[in-house]
Amino acid sequence: MDYGHELVFGTFLTPAVEDAERVIALAQLTEQVGLDLVTVQDHPYQPRLLDAWTLLSVIAAHTERVSVSTNVANLPLRHPVVLARSVATLDRITGGRVELGLGAGGFLEAVAANAGPQLTAGESITALEEAIGIIREVWSTTGGGIRLEGKHYTVKGAKRGPAPVHDVQIWLGAYKPRMLAVTGRLADGWLPSSAYAPPEELAAMNKAIDEAAVAAGRDPSAVRRLYNISGNFAGHGGFLQGPEELWIEQLTELTLTEGISTYILASDDPDDIRRFGELAPAVREAVAAGRTTTTTITPVDTTAAPSLPSGNFSVVPTPPPATKRSAIQPWDESDRPTGPALDPTRVYSPQQLASGEHLIQVHDHLRAELDQIRDLVEQVAAGSLGVGQARSHINTMTMRQNNWTLGVYCETYCRLVTTHHSIEDAALFPRLRRADPALAPVVDRLQEEHLVIHDVLEGVDKALVALVDGSATIDTLRTSVDLLEDTLLSHLSYEERELVEPLARLGVM
């Protein structure tokens, strides 16, 4: 689900000792390209790395607008009272530009080797919980001396203050159940890294945080969802492995489906930072469109499509094409299950309707990309360069001009479809099952069709390879694209027909 937070974009820089000036320059570049946040790791036991708080102070002094944060602070080697005062001091000096990324201390042996406490993993989490309470008490200037007695920290009459000038957020780096529960109960934000919490695992982790928040009497939306990400703009497969357009689509979908609202790029490459700064406004625009989409009441032809939503439900699913291009039928459309009937008396808010509209918008993007693939195939058929020439001229040619770039484009498209389906399978569909068990047969069928579509996509890839190596003709590729078009358009239409109303009714997007 989307928790509705304002989007934030930042960088995660390596605080290398041997090139401190470059780290500061990259922080300044972060600000120059319009990003919002600079973060650095904190490993006080590691002499290869600059001290995090000293570095952040210098970065703050060399910038004017960006916020700064540890990603994440090593609590065992930073006493919570001293840490709280360090954060508050820098926040006051910078006019409110400091947040606190905080961790329990992952490298416990290194901590102990540097005169820190020798804790087990469980003890370090208990210490973290105690420390959060101490830090918040230091920042609160009301009341007498601080008196808290814990297993790891005992404060006996410590003076309060200084208070930060803004409400500093505490973001926890967390992955395992107990830490996720602490995040839901006590933290202002959750800060995982995509390398350890890939997109398909976010739903389960978010659920653990949400349940802990509710059990503690908190609104789950009180916890901002942040994400350290890494990628490759020249990549051709996987999460954030491709051009800016891919990044924009994937980050937008993560915001609208998993509630991620802060994206922090782990890269020390200036070009990556510049490109991230350029795509951030497009993600903001796409998310805003997904959040604020309004619809008008449009009558539905229930005679032509009797199971489409009707009555006062105004989101209209896209019907399937009237004719098929391929002679192959990968499934029987007549035995597709249907979900609960629409309640014609139900009234839907614009926010509820936006969930179904977002699904259609994502699908429309896939439909438009499918049209582009067919257009590319026909341009190849009309006359193209050889693969060798295409490779030698690739820097001066567009993807619409030759077999080589067609291959790159088709590969990217196949990955977009697969990623979209993977997110649905891992996140959306389990939520729908839990929210309305009557939808289980529909969800099961949709997942079965995802597997079929995957095989069809593989067929397009094989036909493309065969075209490039000369073992097949352009007609072979046309035939595979015909099957892809029939299969995908039929599936997208079925999914919209069955899910746009439940998404609005159940609020699980």
N, C-alpha and C positions, 0 to 999 in steps of 0.2 A: 504494500500500500504506500501511497504518497503521504508523508507527514506534513507537507505544506511549508517547509522551511525555505527561506530565501537561499538561492544558490550562491556558493562560494567556491572559488578556484585558487589553487596555490601551488607551491613547489616544495619538494622535499630534497634538500641539498646535502651533499656529503661534506661534513666539516673537516676536510683534510688539512692536517698540520702544514704540509709542505707547500700549500698554495692558498693561504688565507685570503690574499687579495682577490683571488679569483672567486672564492666563495662569496665575498662581499659584493663583487661585481655582478654575480649571478642573482643575488638578492635584489640589487638595484634594477637589473633587467626584469625581474619578476614584476616589480612595480611599474616599470616603463611600458611593458606590454599590456597593462591593465588588469593583472591578476591581483588577488586580494590578500594573500597569506604566504609567509615564508616560514618553513619549519626545518628543524635539524634534529638529528638523532642525538641521544645523550648516553654516552658510555664512559663514565668518569674513570674507569679502570683501564681504558684503552689509550695509550700515549700517542697513537697515530692520529687521534681525533682531537680537535680543538674543544676546549671546555664550552659546553652548550650555552650556559647563561652569560658568560663573558662574550661569546660570539654574538648571541642574540642582542645583547646591549649595543654592540658596535653596529650590527645591521640596522637596528632601530635608529641609531644616530645618523646613519647614512641614507635613510629613507624618510619619507614624509607621510605616506598613506597606508602602506601594507601593515597588517598585523603580524606578529611573530609568535611562535610557539615551539616548545619541545615536542619531539615526535618519536618516543615519549620520554619524559623525565624518569631517571632511574631513582626511584624512591629510597631503596635501602642505603644509598650513599648520599642522600640529601634529606636531612632531618626535616620533618614536616613543618615545624615552626620556622626554621630558617628558610625553607623553600617558599612558604607562604609569604614571608616578608620580602624575599627576592622578587617574587612575582608582583606583589603589590607595589614595590618601589619602582620597578621598570614600567609598570602600568601607569603610575602617576607621572613619571618623567615623559612618557610617550603620549600622554593624553588619552589613554585607554586603548592601546594597540597590542595587548598581551593576552594570550589564552594559555591554559596549562594542559598540555598532553601529559598523561601520567600513566606509569606502568608499575607493576608489582616488582619488577626486576627479574628479567628472564635468565640472566647468566649468574646464577647464585654462587657458583664456585669462584668466579672472578670477583664477585662482590666480597666474599669472605677473604679472598687472597689480598684484598686491598683494605683490610681492617674493618670491613662492614660486618653486619650480623650474619651469622651462619644459619640460614633458615631453610626449611623445606618449602616446597611449592605451596602447600596448604598454609603454612605459617606466613608466607609472604603475602598471601591474599588477605588473611586476617589483619596483618599489619597495614595493608593498603586501606582497608575499611576504616581502621582507627585513624589513619593519617588524614583521610578525607574529612572526617569530623573535626580534627584539629585545625586543618587548613581553613575550613569555613569559619571556625571560631576565631581564629586570628584575624580574618578579614572582617569580622563583625565587631564594630566598636561599641556596641551596647552591652551592658552588664559588667560585672566585676572581673576579677582575675579568672583565667581559664583553668578549670580543674577537671581533668579527664583521666581516668585510670583504665589502662588496657593491658593486654598481655605483652605488648611490644613497645608501646609508648605510654608513658605516664606524665601528665602535665600538672604541676602543682602550683597554681597561682600565677601562671605566665600572663604578662600584660598583653592586651589586645592591640592590633594595629601594626603598621599602618593599613588602612583600607584602600583597596584599589579604587580608581576613579570610575570604573564601569564594572558591571557584573561579570567578572571573569568566569569563563566556563571551564569545567574540568572534563576533559575527554579521556576516556580510558581505552588503552590498547587491550583488547580481550578477544579470546577465541573459544575457550573451553567453558563448559556449563556454569561452573561456579563464578568465574569472572564475568560471564554474560549476565548472570543474576545480579551481581554487584552493580554492573552498569545500569541495569534497569531500576534498581532501588536507589542508587546514590549519585549517578553521574549525570552530566549535562550533555554528554556526547559519547558516541562509540567510534573508535578509530582503529579499524583493522587495515590490513594490507592485502591487495588482491593476490599476492603470491601465496598467502596462507589462508585466505578466505575468498576463493574464486566466486564469480557471480552466481553460479548454481548453488552455492552453499549459504548465500546471504539470507534466503527466506527462513531457513531453520534457525539461524542465529538471531535474526530479527524477532522471530516468534518467542525465543527464550527471553530476550530483553523485554519484549512487550508484556509477557506473562508476569515477569518479575516486577515490572513497573505497576501493573494493575494490582498485584498482590500487596504492593506497598502503598496503595492509594494514590498512585501517580497516573497522569495521562501519558501513554507511550510516546506521544508527540513531543513531550518535554525532553526527550533524548534525541539530539541531532545525530544523524547518521553520516559519518565521514568515511572516506575511502582513499587510502594510498594506492595509486595506480601506476603501472608502467606499461609501455607499449612501444610499437615501432611503426612509424608512418609509412615505411616501405614494406611492411609485412604483408603476407598473403594468407593468413589463416589464424583463427583464434581470437581471443578477446583483445581488442585494441591493437590489432595487427593489420593495418591498412591505412588508407587515406583519411583525410579529415572528415569526409562525409560518413565514414564508418564510425569514427569516434563520436561524432555528433549523435548518430542514431543510437548507438549502444549506451552512451551516457544518459541520453534523454530517457530511454526505456528503463534504465536502472533507477532513475529518479521517480518516474511515474509508477513503477511496479514494486520497487524495493525501498523507496524512500530515501535514497542517497542524495544528500544535498550539498556535500562538500567534497570536491575532487582535488586531490593533492598529487601532482605529478612528480614521481621519483626519477629525476634526470638531472645530470650536470651538463647537458648539451644545450648550448644557447639556441640552436635552431629548433630543438624540441620545445623549449620554453616559449619561443616566439610563436610557433605554430599553435601551441596550446592556448596562448593568449588570443590568437586570432579566432579559434573555434569556440571559445567560451561564450561570446555573445550569441552565437547561433544555438548553443545548447539552452541558454536562458530563454531565447525566443521560442524554441520548440517546446520546452517545458511549460512556458506561459500559455502557449496555444493549447497544450494538452489539459492544462488546469482550468482554463477559462472558456473552453469551447461552449458556445450556446447553440441551441437548436430551435428550429421552428416546427410547429405542428404540421406534419405532412401526412395526408391520408395514405393508407397502405392498401394496395389491391389484394385483398385477402382471397379473392377468387383464384388469382394466378398463383398465389403462394399462401395457402391456408394456414401454415404454421408460423408465418412471420408475425412479429408483435403488431398489435392493432390498438384500437381505443385511443387513450390519451398518451401513449408512449410514442415519443416523436423521433427516436433514433431509427433510421431505416437501414437495415442490412442490405448489402449489395447482392443482387440476384446473380446466379451463375449464368454463363453465356448460354444462348439458346441452342447453339450447335457445337459439336465436338470437332476437333481437328485431327485427332488420332483414332485409328481403328482399335487401339488397345484400350480396354477398360480395366484399370487396376483394382477396382472394387465395385460392389453393387450399391448404388446410391439409394435404392429403394428400401434397404434394410437398415438404414441409419436410425438410431434411436432418437427420440425427442424428449425434451425436458418438460417441466411443469408448464401448464397453460398460463397465459398472461391474465392477470387480474385486471379487468377493464375499469375497475373503480379506483385503482391505485393512482396516486399522484406522485410525480417524481420531481425532485429539485434539479436546477441546472447543474449542480455539482454531481449529482447522481448520474444524470444523463451524460456528463462528460466522460465517464468511465467507458461506456459503450462507444462513444464517438472516438475515443483514443484508440480503441482496438481497430476500428474501421480505418483511422488515419494510418496506423502502422501497416495494415493490410494494403491500403491504397499505395503506399510507398513501394511495397513488394510488387504490386500490379504494374506500377509505372516502370520499375526496373525490368520487369519481364518484357514489357513492350520494347525497352531499349535493347535487350538481348536479341529479340527478333529482328530489330532494325540492323543491328550489327551483323547478324548472320547474312542478311540480304546484301549488305554492303560488301561483305567478303565474297559472296557469290558473284557480285557484279565485277570483281577484279581487285586483287590485293597484292601486296608485296610478299616475297618469300620470307620464311622465318628468319633466315640468316640476315637478310637485309633489314628486316624489322628490328632485330636486336641491335644492329649497328646504328640504326637511326631512332632508337626508342626515345631518346631525350628530346627529339624534335617533332615527335608524332603524337597525335591524340589517340585515345583508346578506340576511336571509331574508324581507324584507317587500315588495320592489318590483322592477320591471324594472331600474332603474338599478343597484341594488346587486347584482342578479343578474349584470348585465354585468361589474361589477368583479370579482365572484367567478369567473365563467367565464374571464375574461381571466387572472386570477392562476393558475387551475388549468391552463389551456393552457400557460402559461409554466413551471409546475412540471414538467409532463410533458416539455416541450421541453428544459428544463435537464437533467433526469435523463437523457434520451437523448443530449444533447450531451456530457455527462460520460462516458457509456459509450462513445460513438463515439471521443472524443478520447483517453481514458485506458485504460479497462478492456479494450476489444476489441483494440487493438493488442498489449497485454500477453498476452492469451490466445492470439492468433495466434503470438506469438514462443515462448510457453511450450509450446504443443502445436499443431503445424501441422495435426493431424487435426481441430482445431476450426474451421479456416478456413471450410469451407462453412456451418457453423452461424452463425458470426459474420457472414459475408456476408449471409446471409438475414435475420438480425436487423437489420442496418443497412438493408437494403432495406425492411423492414417499418417502421422508424422514419420513412422518407420517406412511406410511405403514411399512417401515423398523423398525421404533420404535416398532410397534406392534409385528413384527416378533421377535425382540430382547426380548420383554417381554415373548414371547412364549418359547424361549430358557431358560430364567430364570425360568419360571414355570416348565418346564420339568426337569431342574436340581434340583429344590426343591423337586419335586415329586420323583426323583430318590433317593435323600438323605433320604427322610422320608419313602421310601419303597412303595409308592402308584403307582409307575410307573417303567417301565423297562428301560434298556439301549437302547432298540429299540425306545422307545418314545423320548429319547434325540437325538438319531441318526436322527430321522425323523425331529425334529425341527431344527437341524443343517443343514440338507439337504435343507430345505426351506430357512434358513438364507443364505446359500451359493448361491443358485440360485438367490435370491432376491438382495443380496448385489452386487454380481459380475455383474449382469445385469445392475443395477443402476450405478455402478462405470464406466462401459464401456460407457453407454449412456451419462453420464456427461462429460467424457473425449471427446467423439465424438463431442459434441456440444459446449464445452467451451474452449478447448485448443487454438483454433485459436482466438476467441474473447479476451481471456486473453492476448494474445500477441499483438493483434491489438489495444486494448483499454487501456492496461496498468493499470488495476484496481486490480491486485492481491494484 
